[in-house]
Amino acid sequence: DQTLAQLRQLDAGRGERIPTYREVLQLVAGTGIVLLLDIKKGGVLDRRQVVHLTEEHGAVANVIVGPRNLADLRAFRELNPDLRTLGFVDEIEDIAPFVQAGADIIRLWPEWIYANPALVTRVHELGRQAWTIAGDAPRLELEKLIRLGVRGILVDRPAVLNELLAEMSKNRGLETAR
């Protein structure tokens, strides 16, 4: 509901201004950082411009587009089939249609996984990665999700997840050496 000029006046935190997509692409160029674009439902997004800017900055390998509906997923796949996509599915029944439409990764809600851990296996059997969202979940919950086979976890505290992964990897190495 606001213009870009109005948004640029807002504080994104600690005096920082809201960057444009072009500015973010320039900021992370050459760093290996992977951007996840959370594509909200609505009709104002210029998908063609998003893909153009991503290509222009040579960032196709470092951007994951996360549509929340099949129309957006299909449009992004058509514009550039090399872009990785994460299907933010709203219902368990949406998994198969998102896979059929070309989503590379499927986001499952943690409560779905806890209620039916076989969902993760099902997504893997469909040839896709299963990701989830854990916000600021405690370390124990992150470990449980990893042990259930989740391949990606969107978290608020990535340092905690990185520490856990390093520890689990080290322990796995010790188990292999025995």
VOZAKOL-449738 format. One record per residue (C-alpha): x, y, z; residue number from 1. Coordinates in steps of 0.25 Angstrom, whole numbers, plus 5000, padded with zeros to 4 digits. Layout:
<nodes>
NODE   east   north     up     n
NODE      X       Y      Z   NUM
...
</nodes>
This chain:
<nodes>
NODE   east   north     up     n
NODE   5000    5000   5000     1
NODE   5012    5009   5000     2
NODE   5022    5014   4989     3
NODE   5036    5010   4989     4
NODE   5040    5024   4993     5
NODE   5031    5023   5005     6
NODE   5037    5009   5009     7
NODE   5051    5015   5008     8
NODE   5048    5025   5019     9
NODE   5044    5013   5029    10
NODE   5055    5008   5038    11
NODE   5058    4993   5036    12
NODE   5065    4993   5049    13
NODE   5076    5000   5056    14
NODE   5075    5011   5046    15
NODE   5076    5003   5033    16
NODE   5067    5006   5022    17
NODE   5059    4995   5014    18
NODE   5068    4991   5003    19
NODE   5063    4988   4989    20
NODE   5065    4974   4983    21
NODE   5076    4980   4974    22
NODE   5083    4985   4986    23
NODE   5082    4972   4993    24
NODE   5088    4965   4981    25
NODE   5099    4974   4980    26
NODE   5102    4973   4995    27
NODE   5103    4958   4995    28
NODE   5110    4956   4981    29
NODE   5122    4947   4982    30
NODE   5119    4943   4997    31
NODE   5113    4930   4994    32
NODE   5101    4934   5002    33
NODE   5088    4928   4997    34
NODE   5075    4937   4997    35
NODE   5062    4931   5000    36
NODE   5051    4940   4994    37
NODE   5038    4938   5001    38
NODE   5028    4941   4991    39
NODE   5015    4945   4997    40
NODE   5001    4943   4991    41
NODE   4996    4955   4983    42
NODE   4996    4962   4970    43
NODE   5007    4973   4971    44
NODE   5020    4965   4969    45
NODE   5027    4967   4956    46
NODE   5032    4952   4954    47
NODE   5039    4956   4941    48
NODE   5047    4967   4948    49
NODE   5051    4958   4959    50
NODE   5056    4947   4950    51
NODE   5063    4958   4941    52
NODE   5070    4964   4953    53
NODE   5074    4950   4958    54
NODE   5080    4947   4944    55
NODE   5086    4960   4942    56
NODE   5094    4959   4955    57
NODE   5098    4944   4952    58
NODE   5091    4940   4964    59
NODE   5082    4928   4959    60
NODE   5090    4918   4967    61
NODE   5089    4927   4980    62
NODE   5074    4930   4980    63
NODE   5063    4921   4984    64
NODE   5049    4926   4980    65
NODE   5039    4922   4990    66
NODE   5025    4923   4984    67
NODE   5012    4920   4993    68
NODE   5003    4917   4981    69
NODE   5004    4908   4968    70
NODE   5002    4920   4959    71
NODE   5014    4927   4964    72
NODE   5022    4914   4964    73
NODE   5019    4911   4950    74
NODE   5021    4926   4946    75
NODE   5035    4925   4952    76
NODE   5038    4912   4946    77
NODE   5034    4917   4932    78
NODE   5043    4929   4933    79
NODE   5055    4922   4937    80
NODE   5055    4907   4940    81
NODE   5069    4907   4946    82
NODE   5064    4915   4958    83
NODE   5062    4907   4970    84
NODE   5048    4907   4977    85
NODE   5043    4904   4990    86
NODE   5028    4902   4991    87
NODE   5022    4908   5003    88
NODE   5011    4898   5004    89
NODE   4999    4902   5013    90
NODE   4992    4888   5013    91
NODE   4998    4874   5013    92
NODE   4989    4871   5001    93
NODE   4997    4882   4993    94
NODE   5010    4874   4994    95
NODE   5008    4866   4981    96
NODE   5003    4878   4973    97
NODE   5015    4886   4977    98
NODE   5024    4875   4973    99
NODE   5017    4873   4960   100
NODE   5018    4888   4957   101
NODE   5033    4887   4959   102
NODE   5036    4891   4973   103
NODE   5050    4886   4977   104
NODE   5048    4887   4992   105
NODE   5036    4886   5000   106
NODE   5033    4893   5013   107
NODE   5026    4884   5023   108
NODE   5021    4890   5036   109
NODE   5028    4884   5049   110
NODE   5014    4880   5054   111
NODE   5012    4872   5042   112
NODE   5025    4865   5043   113
NODE   5023    4862   5058   114
NODE   5009    4856   5055   115
NODE   5014    4848   5043   116
NODE   5029    4847   5042   117
NODE   5027    4838   5029   118
NODE   5023    4851   5022   119
NODE   5038    4855   5021   120
NODE   5041    4841   5015   121
NODE   5029    4843   5005   122
NODE   5035    4857   5001   123
NODE   5049    4850   4999   124
NODE   5043    4839   4991   125
NODE   5037    4849   4982   126
NODE   5051    4854   4979   127
NODE   5050    4866   4987   128
NODE   5056    4872   4999   129
NODE   5048    4874   5012   130
NODE   5050    4887   5019   131
NODE   5043    4893   5031   132
NODE   5042    4905   5039   133
NODE   5047    4905   5054   134
NODE   5048    4920   5057   135
NODE   5055    4921   5071   136
NODE   5052    4907   5074   137
NODE   5061    4901   5085   138
NODE   5074    4893   5081   139
NODE   5067    4880   5085   140
NODE   5055    4882   5075   141
NODE   5065    4885   5064   142
NODE   5072    4872   5066   143
NODE   5059    4865   5066   144
NODE   5055    4871   5053   145
NODE   5069    4867   5047   146
NODE   5068    4853   5052   147
NODE   5054    4852   5045   148
NODE   5061    4855   5032   149
NODE   5058    4869   5030   150
NODE   5069    4875   5020   151
NODE   5067    4890   5023   152
NODE   5062    4898   5035   153
NODE   5059    4912   5034   154
NODE   5063    4918   5048   155
NODE   5064    4931   5055   156
NODE   5077    4928   5061   157
NODE   5086    4921   5051   158
NODE   5098    4921   5060   159
NODE   5091    4911   5069   160
NODE   5087    4902   5057   161
NODE   5101    4903   5051   162
NODE   5107    4899   5065   163
NODE   5098    4887   5066   164
NODE   5101    4882   5052   165
NODE   5116    4883   5054   166
NODE   5114    4875   5067   167
NODE   5106    4865   5060   168
NODE   5116    4864   5049   169
NODE   5127    4862   5059   170
NODE   5120    4851   5066   171
NODE   5116    4844   5053   172
NODE   5131    4844   5050   173
NODE   5134    4838   5064   174
NODE   5123    4827   5061   175
NODE   5129    4824   5048   176
NODE   5143    4823   5053   177
NODE   5139    4813   5064   178
</nodes>
